[in-house]
């Protein structure tokens, strides 16, 4: 095997892996999980009580 063939195989494998991740991330089953993760930081906030400020 020469170096060029190894580079070609590596590039094709990396591209297939990338396309797999894109399909996984943009799949319809992931939307609810990603929406929930996006709201997590806001859902944990507690209202500020004026007693806590002093």
Phi, psi and omega in degrees: 000132177265170186295324181298318179295320178297319178295319179295313180297316180298318180295317179295318179296318179296320179294317178297319177298316179299314179298322177298318178295318179298315179296318179297315184289324183266004179294151184295333180288344182268344185302313182296319179297316180290324176296319178296316179296325180292330181270351186303316182295326181279329182289335183279347183292137175257149177298145180280128178262138183297337178291330182285343182282339184254000000 
